[in-house]
Amino acid sequence: MSDEVIRLVNVSKVYVSAGGVQTWALRNINLLIRRGEMISIMGPSGHGKSTLLYVIGTLERPTSGKVFIDNVDTTLLNDEELSKLRNSKIGFVFQQYNLINRMTVEENIELPLIKLGIPRSKRKELVRDALLKVGGELSWLNKRPVQLSGGQQQRVAIARALVANPPIILCDEPTGALDSKSSEVVLNILKKLNNLGHTVVIVTHDPNVASIARRLILIRDGSIIGEKFI
Amino acid sequence: MINIVDLLLLAFSALRERRLRAALTILGIAIGPAAMVAIIGTTEGYTDTIVNQLQALGQNTVVIFPAKDYKLSNNDVNKIKKLSYVNDITPFYQSRGQFRKPDGTSMMVTIYALDLNLLNKIVVGSKLAEGGIPPQSLYTNCVVGNDVVISKGIKYYDVGEAITVYIPTMKGDKLVISSVSFRIAGILAPYGTVFPVNPDASIFLPLQAGKSLLNIKDYSGIFIIAKSAEVVDALVNELKSMYGDNVEIVSLKEIAKTVTNIINILNNLLFTVSSISFAVAFTGIMSTMFTSVVERTREIGILKALGYSSRDVLMLFLYESIVMTLIGVIIGIASGVVGAHFIAYRPLRIAGSWTVVSEPKITYLLILRALGNSLMVGVVGGLLPAWKASKMVPVEALRYE
């Protein structure tokens, strides 16, 4: 297995408004992330951090350049193939948890497994394992997300991100909506996941959050302006 | 690949969340198949009954009635008898009268004086329950329909007893009610109402009684029995060329054909009317699903981030509209069947005394038609919103507030 898990080559992303005005969200990004790395991408709001994360996560297609995930050029894949890749290789953790409130915790966590076509009985087992791995309680399973605190919801969101055991976990401001105590819990979980072998990429504007990673990428105006190894 | 059971469960979960809206949409969907099954099922039931009754009367029978000032006579009978297509013939006198039963109720009866030996050829399938056909010479003897002697399950008259009927007749320019008594020689088994005659409420007399008892001078018409149903059209054409506008020619075969045509036109019209409710269901489904797509924009983004493809999202939303449609169709068809029986419960009254009692005709084809139309409405109505959902850009959907 190759050491490299994510590679971006000359990636640019340009948004064109209805009036034809071009906005460069990313400019010639070159980035290589190795398997098992934990990296933080830091920069001020509106400077392209989230766009970079979404491009890595194949939720956005780059305007130019190449994005390789596990040595597969994702810019050549169609919608069905990209979805399959996201489903099996990438887990997302969002600032606002992005849980579906009409579903129970169990139904939320099992969503990636449904897409994978895993049988119902096996899904239940995997959902429990994932929830326990993030320090969740089995009593949450039949609750709705709104019945949980912010920190608990984020733990459920992380459980959902890792339930299909993807090698990559992408986090967009994972502690942005949490108090300091809950933030610490969430960051510890991410560290633990990294120790278990998951490649974790965290986008944040908070230096404290960024500092949990061994590698720090600084981004400004859509360009990587620096890189630090802590 | 998501399996169908999971798709259905996800669809149910989404519909459960919006119970009231889903229930109202389902109600809107149910109206189409309900209207179609109830209306078409009822009219097809009536069609079958009417056509069967007409066919039961015999497709060989042609009746002519004098028109304008023309008077039918024995000359006409003899002329027609010679036509190659004619098998049997009898002139007849016809009158209406009121008959009072011992229980105090009165009924209108139709009185025919004709060659009674041809009775079962004219009223095909009629059978004597009691007694016999009186000879032509005993013109005060009659054969009566079942309703004449039996009322509400009670039999008031037996063979050999006399009945009296009040018949309005014109004497000069005065209307006179005269009473005429007949002796019952035979009682017909129950026959059922049949257009254009109601044998159960009729009294059949020998031909001579028309002049002697009913005081009718000229024949009311002539019953002609053709050799076969196939030659009826040719016989009618021959009669037309013989008489022109002097007689009205009624062929039961032609009536059956005309009635069938009219009912088919009516059916098509009713089908069109019931289709309007499908159009309403179509807009209902579409607006419900569009609203749902907008409300669940963020959810669509989440699903895509979790690895659901555009096709998966399309199927998820499409299954929701199909689930609503299927529930609506089941409710609609069930209500339609109940509705059809409710409508058919009351007899259809045509031309005063002629009533048709019919079971609704709910065929598999009708149910399939209702199901097919509804599913088409559900799929097409749900397709555009589902397609819109599937085409959402994941990042934009995730950022939707």
Chai-1 contact restraints between the chains, C-beta under 6 A:
chainA,res_idxA,chainB,res_idxB,connection_type,confidence,min_distance_angstrom,max_distance_angstrom,comment,restraint_id
A,Y54,B,V395,contact,1.0,0.0,6.0,A-B,restraint_1
A,L59,B,A305,contact,1.0,0.0,6.0,A-B,restraint_2
A,L59,B,P394,contact,1.0,0.0,6.0,A-B,restraint_3
A,L59,B,V395,contact,1.0,0.0,6.0,A-B,restraint_4
A,E60,B,V395,contact,1.0,0.0,6.0,A-B,restraint_5
A,D79,B,S309,contact,1.0,0.0,6.0,A-B,restraint_6
A,D79,B,S310,contact,1.0,0.0,6.0,A-B,restraint_7
A,E80,B,S309,contact,1.0,0.0,6.0,A-B,restraint_8
A,S83,B,G307,contact,1.0,0.0,6.0,A-B,restraint_9
A,S83,B,S309,contact,1.0,0.0,6.0,A-B,restraint_10
A,R86,B,G307,contact,1.0,0.0,6.0,A-B,restraint_11
A,N87,B,G307,contact,1.0,0.0,6.0,A-B,restraint_12
A,F92,B,A305,contact,1.0,0.0,6.0,A-B,restraint_13
A,N98,B,I302,contact,1.0,0.0,6.0,A-B,restraint_14
A,I100,B,E299,contact,1.0,0.0,6.0,A-B,restraint_15
A,R102,B,E17,contact,1.0,0.0,6.0,A-B,restraint_16
A,L111,B,L306,contact,1.0,0.0,6.0,A-B,restraint_17
A,P112,B,L306,contact,1.0,0.0,6.0,A-B,restraint_18
A,P112,B,G307,contact,1.0,0.0,6.0,A-B,restraint_19
A,I114,B,I2,contact,1.0,0.0,6.0,A-B,restraint_20
A,I114,B,D6,contact,1.0,0.0,6.0,A-B,restraint_21
A,K115,B,G307,contact,1.0,0.0,6.0,A-B,restraint_22
A,K115,B,Y308,contact,1.0,0.0,6.0,A-B,restraint_23
A,G117,B,M1,contact,1.0,0.0,6.0,A-B,restraint_24
